[in-house]
């Protein structure tokens, strides 16, 4: 399903957040809109043009301006004949109420988790206990306790638990996390509601749970955060942790071709915790879920391949990677082919099988919407040239 426009309650929350964070409480309309755009994520539909008397402008901008006008009518913001946005006392109090509500929900989830652990969990517990403690109800893929979490800023509620059966979708579960694909059933309205509840959990950095089937009909529950949410992939990434580390939505970091970071400190937990699911999700989000050198694009059959491998301390930066089918991934790892960093062309080894035998349908990487980092390509190329198949 196409990603939805950011809903008006969420636009209101963003306006409130930006104006409350401004020490003077006042911003020009242009400055406020720029900050709102920079501080939050937007869907592709938000960026579509909206025809207006002033010419085409992105939908997010037009709809955010409309939301401010609604707030003026409701007494939450002052009129802006001088093109300055500022909240009324009622508007400033609105954000405080929402913050308190979200804080209470975080505390409730912490209590639920501690109670589950106190009663023998979170591994191999009775399904009845999971339901009794409020982790899940019914058979919904994504469960949001709407009686507690529906509000002006989360009209679909806030996702609490993700049901993982191992059969319904191509979800990839490990001990460190899960790539969870958006539900796609014969009830599209419910599916959209569940996806928006998950988006709210991601936006607010709310802890979530994954309810899995364990041995002898029992359940194992994992706790974590939605670390990434991708409308193009129609999937999200939940990283498991017992620590209070909210998802990091930071911009792309400086590239590091190797990973020399020591493990173990709380401060470096996010950067160093081994998590192949995080790496795989980031790779597919960067390039798309399609083999870089053939037409394979079946969900679950495209892998994240390191250019500088882990055995050589290659980093899990997605720019040190390519999305590859299993055959081409194995052939890359065994030195049968590589990418020329200057031309981005596929080259096969001198002593290996003929190029025609590998089934390449793409002869270079020019078609990719993003490219690996030049340093990763160069390092991989130099290593490949010294490979026994090329000596």
TORTI-158214 format. One record per residue (C-alpha): residue number from 1; residue in three letters; x negated, y, z negated. Coordinates in steps of 0.2 Angstrom, whole numbers. Layout:
REM residues N
<node num="NUM" residu="ALA" px="X" py="Y" pz="Z"/>
...
END
This chain:
REM residues 391
<node num="1" residu="UNK" px="0" py="0" pz="0"/>
<node num="2" residu="UNK" px="-7" py="18" pz="3"/>
<node num="3" residu="UNK" px="-13" py="27" pz="-12"/>
<node num="4" residu="UNK" px="-1" py="39" pz="-19"/>
<node num="5" residu="UNK" px="-2" py="57" pz="-21"/>
<node num="6" residu="UNK" px="-8" py="63" pz="-39"/>
<node num="7" residu="UNK" px="9" py="65" pz="-48"/>
<node num="8" residu="UNK" px="15" py="82" pz="-55"/>
<node num="9" residu="UNK" px="13" py="77" pz="-73"/>
<node num="10" residu="UNK" px="-5" py="73" pz="-70"/>
<node num="11" residu="UNK" px="-7" py="89" pz="-61"/>
<node num="12" residu="UNK" px="0" py="98" pz="-76"/>
<node num="13" residu="UNK" px="-12" py="89" pz="-88"/>
<node num="14" residu="UNK" px="-27" py="94" pz="-77"/>
<node num="15" residu="UNK" px="-21" py="112" pz="-78"/>
<node num="16" residu="UNK" px="-19" py="111" pz="-96"/>
<node num="17" residu="UNK" px="-36" py="103" pz="-99"/>
<node num="18" residu="UNK" px="-46" py="116" pz="-88"/>
<node num="19" residu="UNK" px="-38" py="131" pz="-95"/>
<node num="20" residu="UNK" px="-39" py="125" pz="-113"/>
<node num="21" residu="UNK" px="-58" py="122" pz="-110"/>
<node num="22" residu="UNK" px="-61" py="140" pz="-105"/>
<node num="23" residu="UNK" px="-67" py="150" pz="-120"/>
<node num="24" residu="UNK" px="-57" py="166" pz="-114"/>
<node num="25" residu="UNK" px="-42" py="156" pz="-110"/>
<node num="26" residu="UNK" px="-41" py="165" pz="-93"/>
<node num="27" residu="UNK" px="-47" py="160" pz="-76"/>
<node num="28" residu="UNK" px="-44" py="167" pz="-59"/>
<node num="29" residu="UNK" px="-33" py="156" pz="-49"/>
<node num="30" residu="UNK" px="-47" py="152" pz="-37"/>
<node num="31" residu="UNK" px="-59" py="147" pz="-51"/>
<node num="32" residu="UNK" px="-46" py="137" pz="-60"/>
<node num="33" residu="UNK" px="-42" py="127" pz="-44"/>
<node num="34" residu="UNK" px="-61" py="124" pz="-40"/>
<node num="35" residu="UNK" px="-64" py="117" pz="-58"/>
<node num="36" residu="UNK" px="-48" py="106" pz="-57"/>
<node num="37" residu="UNK" px="-55" py="99" pz="-40"/>
<node num="38" residu="UNK" px="-72" py="96" pz="-47"/>
<node num="39" residu="UNK" px="-68" py="89" pz="-64"/>
<node num="40" residu="UNK" px="-55" py="75" pz="-58"/>
<node num="41" residu="UNK" px="-54" py="62" pz="-44"/>
<node num="42" residu="UNK" px="-41" py="63" pz="-30"/>
<node num="43" residu="UNK" px="-33" py="51" pz="-18"/>
<node num="44" residu="UNK" px="-35" py="52" pz="1"/>
<node num="45" residu="UNK" px="-17" py="58" pz="2"/>
<node num="46" residu="UNK" px="-21" py="72" pz="-10"/>
<node num="47" residu="UNK" px="-34" py="78" pz="4"/>
<node num="48" residu="UNK" px="-22" py="78" pz="18"/>
<node num="49" residu="UNK" px="-17" py="95" pz="25"/>
<node num="50" residu="UNK" px="-1" py="104" pz="20"/>
<node num="51" residu="UNK" px="5" py="117" pz="32"/>
<node num="52" residu="UNK" px="9" py="134" pz="25"/>
<node num="53" residu="UNK" px="10" py="152" pz="29"/>
<node num="54" residu="UNK" px="-8" py="154" pz="24"/>
<node num="55" residu="UNK" px="-13" py="140" pz="36"/>
<node num="56" residu="UNK" px="-17" py="122" pz="32"/>
<node num="57" residu="UNK" px="-23" py="119" pz="14"/>
<node num="58" residu="UNK" px="-25" py="102" pz="5"/>
<node num="59" residu="UNK" px="-10" py="95" pz="-3"/>
<node num="60" residu="UNK" px="-19" py="94" pz="-20"/>
<node num="61" residu="UNK" px="-21" py="113" pz="-20"/>
<node num="62" residu="UNK" px="-4" py="117" pz="-14"/>
<node num="63" residu="UNK" px="4" py="105" pz="-27"/>
<node num="64" residu="UNK" px="-7" py="111" pz="-41"/>
<node num="65" residu="UNK" px="-2" py="129" pz="-37"/>
<node num="66" residu="UNK" px="17" py="124" pz="-37"/>
<node num="67" residu="UNK" px="14" py="115" pz="-54"/>
<node num="68" residu="UNK" px="7" py="131" pz="-62"/>
<node num="69" residu="UNK" px="23" py="140" pz="-56"/>
<node num="70" residu="UNK" px="34" py="127" pz="-64"/>
<node num="71" residu="UNK" px="24" py="129" pz="-80"/>
<node num="72" residu="UNK" px="27" py="148" pz="-79"/>
<node num="73" residu="UNK" px="46" py="144" pz="-78"/>
<node num="74" residu="UNK" px="45" py="133" pz="-93"/>
<node num="75" residu="UNK" px="36" py="145" pz="-104"/>
<node num="76" residu="UNK" px="19" py="136" pz="-104"/>
<node num="77" residu="UNK" px="9" py="148" pz="-93"/>
<node num="78" residu="UNK" px="10" py="167" pz="-90"/>
<node num="79" residu="UNK" px="15" py="174" pz="-73"/>
<node num="80" residu="UNK" px="0" py="178" pz="-62"/>
<node num="81" residu="UNK" px="3" py="193" pz="-51"/>
<node num="82" residu="UNK" px="-15" py="197" pz="-53"/>
<node num="83" residu="UNK" px="-20" py="179" pz="-48"/>
<node num="84" residu="UNK" px="-26" py="175" pz="-65"/>
<node num="85" residu="UNK" px="-20" py="159" pz="-74"/>
<node num="86" residu="UNK" px="-18" py="159" pz="-93"/>
<node num="87" residu="UNK" px="-8" py="148" pz="-105"/>
<node num="88" residu="UNK" px="5" py="154" pz="-117"/>
<node num="89" residu="UNK" px="4" py="148" pz="-135"/>
<node num="90" residu="UNK" px="17" py="135" pz="-131"/>
<node num="91" residu="UNK" px="5" py="129" pz="-117"/>
<node num="92" residu="UNK" px="-10" py="128" pz="-128"/>
<node num="93" residu="UNK" px="0" py="118" pz="-140"/>
<node num="94" residu="UNK" px="6" py="106" pz="-126"/>
<node num="95" residu="UNK" px="-12" py="99" pz="-124"/>
<node num="96" residu="UNK" px="-14" py="97" pz="-142"/>
<node num="97" residu="UNK" px="2" py="86" pz="-143"/>
<node num="98" residu="UNK" px="-4" py="75" pz="-128"/>
<node num="99" residu="UNK" px="-22" py="73" pz="-136"/>
<node num="100" residu="UNK" px="-14" py="68" pz="-152"/>
<node num="101" residu="UNK" px="-3" py="55" pz="-143"/>
<node num="102" residu="UNK" px="-18" py="48" pz="-134"/>
<node num="103" residu="UNK" px="-28" py="47" pz="-150"/>
<node num="104" residu="UNK" px="-15" py="37" pz="-158"/>
<node num="105" residu="UNK" px="-14" py="25" pz="-144"/>
<node num="106" residu="UNK" px="-32" py="22" pz="-145"/>
<node num="107" residu="UNK" px="-31" py="19" pz="-163"/>
<node num="108" residu="UNK" px="-17" py="7" pz="-161"/>
<node num="109" residu="UNK" px="-27" py="-3" pz="-148"/>
<node num="110" residu="UNK" px="-42" py="-4" pz="-160"/>
<node num="111" residu="UNK" px="-30" py="-11" pz="-174"/>
<node num="112" residu="UNK" px="-23" py="-24" pz="-162"/>
<node num="113" residu="UNK" px="-41" py="-30" pz="-157"/>
<node num="114" residu="UNK" px="-46" py="-31" pz="-175"/>
<node num="115" residu="UNK" px="-31" py="-41" pz="-180"/>
<node num="116" residu="UNK" px="-33" py="-53" pz="-166"/>
<node num="117" residu="UNK" px="-51" py="-56" pz="-172"/>
<node num="118" residu="UNK" px="-46" py="-58" pz="-190"/>
<node num="119" residu="UNK" px="-34" py="-72" pz="-184"/>
<node num="120" residu="UNK" px="-47" py="-82" pz="-175"/>
<node num="121" residu="UNK" px="-48" py="-73" pz="-159"/>
<node num="122" residu="UNK" px="-52" py="-68" pz="-146"/>
<node num="123" residu="UNK" px="-56" py="-85" pz="-138"/>
<node num="124" residu="UNK" px="-44" py="-100" pz="-136"/>
<node num="125" residu="UNK" px="-30" py="-93" pz="-146"/>
<node num="126" residu="UNK" px="-12" py="-98" pz="-145"/>
<node num="127" residu="UNK" px="-2" py="-89" pz="-132"/>
<node num="128" residu="UNK" px="11" py="-85" pz="-145"/>
<node num="129" residu="UNK" px="-1" py="-75" pz="-155"/>
<node num="130" residu="UNK" px="-6" py="-64" pz="-140"/>
<node num="131" residu="UNK" px="12" py="-60" pz="-138"/>
<node num="132" residu="UNK" px="16" py="-57" pz="-156"/>
<node num="133" residu="UNK" px="2" py="-45" pz="-158"/>
<node num="134" residu="UNK" px="9" py="-35" pz="-143"/>
<node num="135" residu="UNK" px="-5" py="-38" pz="-130"/>
<node num="136" residu="UNK" px="7" py="-45" pz="-117"/>
<node num="137" residu="UNK" px="25" py="-47" pz="-113"/>
<node num="138" residu="UNK" px="33" py="-57" pz="-98"/>
<node num="139" residu="UNK" px="23" py="-61" pz="-83"/>
<node num="140" residu="UNK" px="18" py="-44" pz="-76"/>
<node num="141" residu="UNK" px="1" py="-43" pz="-69"/>
<node num="142" residu="UNK" px="-2" py="-27" pz="-77"/>
<node num="143" residu="UNK" px="7" py="-24" pz="-93"/>
<node num="144" residu="UNK" px="10" py="-6" pz="-100"/>
<node num="145" residu="UNK" px="20" py="-5" pz="-116"/>
<node num="146" residu="UNK" px="31" py="9" pz="-109"/>
<node num="147" residu="UNK" px="40" py="12" pz="-126"/>
<node num="148" residu="UNK" px="24" py="18" pz="-133"/>
<node num="149" residu="UNK" px="14" py="26" pz="-118"/>
<node num="150" residu="UNK" px="26" py="34" pz="-106"/>
<node num="151" residu="UNK" px="24" py="53" pz="-107"/>
<node num="152" residu="UNK" px="23" py="69" pz="-96"/>
<node num="153" residu="UNK" px="5" py="65" pz="-92"/>
<node num="154" residu="UNK" px="8" py="46" pz="-89"/>
<node num="155" residu="UNK" px="26" py="43" pz="-82"/>
<node num="156" residu="UNK" px="22" py="25" pz="-78"/>
<node num="157" residu="UNK" px="14" py="22" pz="-95"/>
<node num="158" residu="UNK" px="-4" py="17" pz="-99"/>
<node num="159" residu="UNK" px="-10" py="0" pz="-94"/>
<node num="160" residu="UNK" px="-13" py="-11" pz="-109"/>
<node num="161" residu="UNK" px="-17" py="-29" pz="-103"/>
<node num="162" residu="UNK" px="-21" py="-37" pz="-86"/>
<node num="163" residu="UNK" px="-15" py="-54" pz="-84"/>
<node num="164" residu="UNK" px="-29" py="-65" pz="-76"/>
<node num="165" residu="UNK" px="-23" py="-83" pz="-70"/>
<node num="166" residu="UNK" px="-37" py="-87" pz="-58"/>
<node num="167" residu="UNK" px="-24" py="-91" pz="-45"/>
<node num="168" residu="UNK" px="-13" py="-76" pz="-40"/>
<node num="169" residu="UNK" px="-27" py="-65" pz="-32"/>
<node num="170" residu="UNK" px="-45" py="-65" pz="-27"/>
<node num="171" residu="UNK" px="-50" py="-58" pz="-44"/>
<node num="172" residu="UNK" px="-68" py="-61" pz="-49"/>
<node num="173" residu="UNK" px="-70" py="-65" pz="-68"/>
<node num="174" residu="UNK" px="-87" py="-67" pz="-77"/>
<node num="175" residu="UNK" px="-92" py="-64" pz="-95"/>
<node num="176" residu="UNK" px="-96" py="-46" pz="-92"/>
<node num="177" residu="UNK" px="-81" py="-40" pz="-82"/>
<node num="178" residu="UNK" px="-68" py="-43" pz="-69"/>
<node num="179" residu="UNK" px="-65" py="-36" pz="-52"/>
<node num="180" residu="UNK" px="-46" py="-35" pz="-52"/>
<node num="181" residu="UNK" px="-36" py="-33" pz="-36"/>
<node num="182" residu="UNK" px="-20" py="-22" pz="-36"/>
<node num="183" residu="UNK" px="-4" py="-32" pz="-37"/>
<node num="184" residu="UNK" px="5" py="-35" pz="-21"/>
<node num="185" residu="UNK" px="21" py="-44" pz="-23"/>
<node num="186" residu="UNK" px="39" py="-44" pz="-16"/>
<node num="187" residu="UNK" px="43" py="-30" pz="-29"/>
<node num="188" residu="UNK" px="33" py="-15" pz="-22"/>
<node num="189" residu="UNK" px="41" py="-3" pz="-33"/>
<node num="190" residu="UNK" px="35" py="-12" pz="-49"/>
<node num="191" residu="UNK" px="18" py="-15" pz="-41"/>
<node num="192" residu="UNK" px="16" py="4" pz="-38"/>
<node num="193" residu="UNK" px="21" py="7" pz="-56"/>
<node num="194" residu="UNK" px="8" py="-5" pz="-63"/>
<node num="195" residu="UNK" px="-5" py="3" pz="-52"/>
<node num="196" residu="UNK" px="-1" py="20" pz="-58"/>
<node num="197" residu="UNK" px="-2" py="13" pz="-76"/>
<node num="198" residu="UNK" px="-19" py="6" pz="-73"/>
<node num="199" residu="UNK" px="-24" py="23" pz="-65"/>
<node num="200" residu="UNK" px="-19" py="32" pz="-81"/>
<node num="201" residu="UNK" px="-29" py="20" pz="-92"/>
<node num="202" residu="UNK" px="-44" py="24" pz="-81"/>
<node num="203" residu="UNK" px="-41" py="43" pz="-81"/>
<node num="204" residu="UNK" px="-39" py="44" pz="-100"/>
<node num="205" residu="UNK" px="-54" py="31" pz="-104"/>
<node num="206" residu="UNK" px="-42" py="20" pz="-113"/>
<node num="207" residu="UNK" px="-48" py="3" pz="-119"/>
<node num="208" residu="UNK" px="-39" py="-11" pz="-110"/>
<node num="209" residu="UNK" px="-38" py="-30" pz="-112"/>
<node num="210" residu="UNK" px="-39" py="-45" pz="-100"/>
<node num="211" residu="UNK" px="-28" py="-60" pz="-104"/>
<node num="212" residu="UNK" px="-35" py="-76" pz="-97"/>
<node num="213" residu="UNK" px="-30" py="-94" pz="-97"/>
<node num="214" residu="UNK" px="-42" py="-105" pz="-108"/>
<node num="215" residu="UNK" px="-44" py="-123" pz="-112"/>
<node num="216" residu="UNK" px="-29" py="-134" pz="-118"/>
<node num="217" residu="UNK" px="-16" py="-121" pz="-114"/>
<node num="218" residu="UNK" px="-24" py="-107" pz="-125"/>
<node num="219" residu="UNK" px="-28" py="-89" pz="-121"/>
<node num="220" residu="UNK" px="-44" py="-79" pz="-122"/>
<node num="221" residu="UNK" px="-43" py="-60" pz="-122"/>
<node num="222" residu="UNK" px="-57" py="-49" pz="-117"/>
<node num="223" residu="UNK" px="-58" py="-30" pz="-122"/>
<node num="224" residu="UNK" px="-66" py="-17" pz="-111"/>
<node num="225" residu="UNK" px="-64" py="-1" pz="-100"/>
<node num="226" residu="UNK" px="-59" py="2" pz="-82"/>
<node num="227" residu="UNK" px="-76" py="8" pz="-76"/>
<node num="228" residu="UNK" px="-71" py="11" pz="-58"/>
<node num="229" residu="UNK" px="-54" py="12" pz="-48"/>
<node num="230" residu="UNK" px="-54" py="12" pz="-29"/>
<node num="231" residu="UNK" px="-39" py="14" pz="-18"/>
<node num="232" residu="UNK" px="-48" py="9" pz="-3"/>
<node num="233" residu="UNK" px="-53" py="-8" pz="-10"/>
<node num="234" residu="UNK" px="-36" py="-9" pz="-18"/>
<node num="235" residu="UNK" px="-46" py="-15" pz="-34"/>
<node num="236" residu="UNK" px="-52" py="-9" pz="-50"/>
<node num="237" residu="UNK" px="-67" py="-14" pz="-61"/>
<node num="238" residu="UNK" px="-65" py="-19" pz="-79"/>
<node num="239" residu="UNK" px="-81" py="-20" pz="-89"/>
<node num="240" residu="UNK" px="-80" py="-30" pz="-105"/>
<node num="241" residu="UNK" px="-88" py="-22" pz="-121"/>
<node num="242" residu="UNK" px="-84" py="-21" pz="-139"/>
<node num="243" residu="UNK" px="-92" py="-4" pz="-140"/>
<node num="244" residu="UNK" px="-83" py="13" pz="-139"/>
<node num="245" residu="UNK" px="-91" py="18" pz="-122"/>
<node num="246" residu="UNK" px="-78" py="26" pz="-111"/>
<node num="247" residu="UNK" px="-80" py="24" pz="-92"/>
<node num="248" residu="UNK" px="-94" py="35" pz="-84"/>
<node num="249" residu="UNK" px="-87" py="45" pz="-69"/>
<node num="250" residu="UNK" px="-103" py="54" pz="-66"/>
<node num="251" residu="UNK" px="-109" py="59" pz="-49"/>
<node num="252" residu="UNK" px="-122" py="48" pz="-40"/>
<node num="253" residu="UNK" px="-138" py="46" pz="-50"/>
<node num="254" residu="UNK" px="-156" py="49" pz="-43"/>
<node num="255" residu="UNK" px="-161" py="33" pz="-34"/>
<node num="256" residu="UNK" px="-173" py="20" pz="-42"/>
<node num="257" residu="UNK" px="-178" py="6" pz="-32"/>
<node num="258" residu="UNK" px="-184" py="-5" pz="-47"/>
<node num="259" residu="UNK" px="-176" py="-8" pz="-64"/>
<node num="260" residu="UNK" px="-188" py="-6" pz="-78"/>
<node num="261" residu="UNK" px="-176" py="0" pz="-92"/>
<node num="262" residu="UNK" px="-178" py="-10" pz="-108"/>
<node num="263" residu="UNK" px="-161" py="-17" pz="-115"/>
<node num="264" residu="UNK" px="-154" py="-17" pz="-132"/>
<node num="265" residu="UNK" px="-151" py="1" pz="-137"/>
<node num="266" residu="UNK" px="-133" py="8" pz="-139"/>
<node num="267" residu="UNK" px="-138" py="23" pz="-129"/>
<node num="268" residu="UNK" px="-143" py="13" pz="-114"/>
<node num="269" residu="UNK" px="-129" py="0" pz="-115"/>
<node num="270" residu="UNK" px="-120" py="6" pz="-100"/>
<node num="271" residu="UNK" px="-135" py="7" pz="-89"/>
<node num="272" residu="UNK" px="-144" py="-9" pz="-94"/>
<node num="273" residu="UNK" px="-130" py="-21" pz="-98"/>
<node num="274" residu="UNK" px="-131" py="-35" pz="-85"/>
<node num="275" residu="UNK" px="-115" py="-35" pz="-75"/>
<node num="276" residu="UNK" px="-115" py="-42" pz="-57"/>
<node num="277" residu="UNK" px="-97" py="-38" pz="-56"/>
<node num="278" residu="UNK" px="-101" py="-19" pz="-58"/>
<node num="279" residu="UNK" px="-115" py="-21" pz="-44"/>
<node num="280" residu="UNK" px="-103" py="-30" pz="-32"/>
<node num="281" residu="UNK" px="-89" py="-18" pz="-35"/>
<node num="282" residu="UNK" px="-101" py="-3" pz="-32"/>
<node num="283" residu="UNK" px="-108" py="-11" pz="-16"/>
<node num="284" residu="UNK" px="-91" py="-14" pz="-8"/>
<node num="285" residu="UNK" px="-84" py="3" pz="-13"/>
<node num="286" residu="UNK" px="-99" py="11" pz="-5"/>
<node num="287" residu="UNK" px="-99" py="1" pz="12"/>
<node num="288" residu="UNK" px="-82" py="-8" pz="12"/>
<node num="289" residu="UNK" px="-78" py="-26" pz="10"/>
<node num="290" residu="UNK" px="-85" py="-32" pz="27"/>
<node num="291" residu="UNK" px="-101" py="-41" pz="31"/>
<node num="292" residu="UNK" px="-114" py="-28" pz="38"/>
<node num="293" residu="UNK" px="-119" py="-39" pz="52"/>
<node num="294" residu="UNK" px="-104" py="-49" pz="57"/>
<node num="295" residu="UNK" px="-85" py="-48" pz="57"/>
<node num="296" residu="UNK" px="-81" py="-57" pz="40"/>
<node num="297" residu="UNK" px="-70" py="-47" pz="29"/>
<node num="298" residu="UNK" px="-60" py="-59" pz="19"/>
<node num="299" residu="UNK" px="-58" py="-53" pz="1"/>
<node num="300" residu="UNK" px="-69" py="-64" pz="-10"/>
<node num="301" residu="UNK" px="-80" py="-70" pz="4"/>
<node num="302" residu="UNK" px="-91" py="-54" pz="6"/>
<node num="303" residu="UNK" px="-106" py="-53" pz="-6"/>
<node num="304" residu="UNK" px="-117" py="-39" pz="-13"/>
<node num="305" residu="UNK" px="-135" py="-43" pz="-7"/>
<node num="306" residu="UNK" px="-150" py="-34" pz="-15"/>
<node num="307" residu="UNK" px="-163" py="-28" pz="-2"/>
<node num="308" residu="UNK" px="-176" py="-28" pz="-15"/>
<node num="309" residu="UNK" px="-172" py="-43" pz="-25"/>
<node num="310" residu="UNK" px="-169" py="-45" pz="-43"/>
<node num="311" residu="UNK" px="-185" py="-57" pz="-44"/>
<node num="312" residu="UNK" px="-195" py="-42" pz="-39"/>
<node num="313" residu="UNK" px="-186" py="-31" pz="-52"/>
<node num="314" residu="UNK" px="-175" py="-23" pz="-38"/>
<node num="315" residu="UNK" px="-162" py="-12" pz="-46"/>
<node num="316" residu="UNK" px="-143" py="-14" pz="-46"/>
<node num="317" residu="UNK" px="-141" py="3" pz="-37"/>
<node num="318" residu="UNK" px="-129" py="0" pz="-23"/>
<node num="319" residu="UNK" px="-141" py="9" pz="-12"/>
<node num="320" residu="UNK" px="-152" py="-6" pz="-14"/>
<node num="321" residu="UNK" px="-139" py="-17" pz="-6"/>
<node num="322" residu="UNK" px="-129" py="-23" pz="9"/>
<node num="323" residu="UNK" px="-112" py="-31" pz="10"/>
<node num="324" residu="UNK" px="-115" py="-48" pz="18"/>
<node num="325" residu="UNK" px="-106" py="-64" pz="21"/>
<node num="326" residu="UNK" px="-113" py="-80" pz="12"/>
<node num="327" residu="UNK" px="-122" py="-86" pz="27"/>
<node num="328" residu="UNK" px="-131" py="-70" pz="31"/>
<node num="329" residu="UNK" px="-134" py="-66" pz="13"/>
<node num="330" residu="UNK" px="-143" py="-83" pz="12"/>
<node num="331" residu="UNK" px="-153" py="-80" pz="28"/>
<node num="332" residu="UNK" px="-158" py="-63" pz="22"/>
<node num="333" residu="UNK" px="-165" py="-70" pz="5"/>
<node num="334" residu="UNK" px="-174" py="-84" pz="14"/>
<node num="335" residu="UNK" px="-183" py="-71" pz="26"/>
<node num="336" residu="UNK" px="-175" py="-75" pz="42"/>
<node num="337" residu="UNK" px="-170" py="-57" pz="46"/>
<node num="338" residu="UNK" px="-172" py="-39" pz="40"/>
<node num="339" residu="UNK" px="-168" py="-22" pz="44"/>
<node num="340" residu="UNK" px="-180" py="-10" pz="53"/>
<node num="341" residu="UNK" px="-180" py="6" pz="42"/>
<node num="342" residu="UNK" px="-184" py="17" pz="57"/>
<node num="343" residu="UNK" px="-170" py="11" pz="69"/>
<node num="344" residu="UNK" px="-158" py="2" pz="57"/>
<node num="345" residu="UNK" px="-159" py="-13" pz="69"/>
<node num="346" residu="UNK" px="-158" py="-31" pz="65"/>
<node num="347" residu="UNK" px="-174" py="-41" pz="67"/>
<node num="348" residu="UNK" px="-176" py="-59" pz="66"/>
<node num="349" residu="UNK" px="-192" py="-68" pz="60"/>
<node num="350" residu="UNK" px="-205" py="-74" pz="73"/>
<node num="351" residu="UNK" px="-205" py="-92" pz="66"/>
<node num="352" residu="UNK" px="-187" py="-94" pz="62"/>
<node num="353" residu="UNK" px="-172" py="-99" pz="73"/>
<node num="354" residu="UNK" px="-167" py="-89" pz="88"/>
<node num="355" residu="UNK" px="-157" py="-73" pz="84"/>
<node num="356" residu="UNK" px="-142" py="-80" pz="94"/>
<node num="357" residu="UNK" px="-140" py="-94" pz="81"/>
<node num="358" residu="UNK" px="-136" py="-83" pz="67"/>
<node num="359" residu="UNK" px="-120" py="-76" pz="74"/>
<node num="360" residu="UNK" px="-124" py="-58" pz="72"/>
<node num="361" residu="UNK" px="-110" py="-47" pz="80"/>
<node num="362" residu="UNK" px="-118" py="-31" pz="74"/>
<node num="363" residu="UNK" px="-136" py="-28" pz="80"/>
<node num="364" residu="UNK" px="-139" py="-13" pz="68"/>
<node num="365" residu="UNK" px="-132" py="-3" pz="53"/>
<node num="366" residu="UNK" px="-126" py="12" pz="63"/>
<node num="367" residu="UNK" px="-108" py="7" pz="61"/>
<node num="368" residu="UNK" px="-108" py="8" pz="42"/>
<node num="369" residu="UNK" px="-100" py="22" pz="34"/>
<node num="370" residu="UNK" px="-115" py="24" pz="22"/>
<node num="371" residu="UNK" px="-133" py="18" pz="23"/>
<node num="372" residu="UNK" px="-145" py="10" pz="11"/>
<node num="373" residu="UNK" px="-158" py="21" pz="3"/>
<node num="374" residu="UNK" px="-173" py="23" pz="15"/>
<node num="375" residu="UNK" px="-185" py="18" pz="1"/>
<node num="376" residu="UNK" px="-175" py="1" pz="-1"/>
<node num="377" residu="UNK" px="-176" py="-2" pz="17"/>
<node num="378" residu="UNK" px="-194" py="2" pz="18"/>
<node num="379" residu="UNK" px="-199" py="-9" pz="3"/>
<node num="380" residu="UNK" px="-188" py="-24" pz="10"/>
<node num="381" residu="UNK" px="-196" py="-22" pz="27"/>
<node num="382" residu="UNK" px="-214" py="-22" pz="21"/>
<node num="383" residu="UNK" px="-211" py="-37" pz="10"/>
<node num="384" residu="UNK" px="-202" py="-46" pz="25"/>
<node num="385" residu="UNK" px="-217" py="-43" pz="37"/>
<node num="386" residu="UNK" px="-228" py="-52" pz="25"/>
<node num="387" residu="UNK" px="-216" py="-67" pz="24"/>
<node num="388" residu="UNK" px="-223" py="-84" pz="29"/>
<node num="389" residu="UNK" px="-210" py="-84" pz="43"/>
<node num="390" residu="UNK" px="-219" py="-69" pz="51"/>
<node num="391" residu="UNK" px="-237" py="-73" pz="48"/>
END
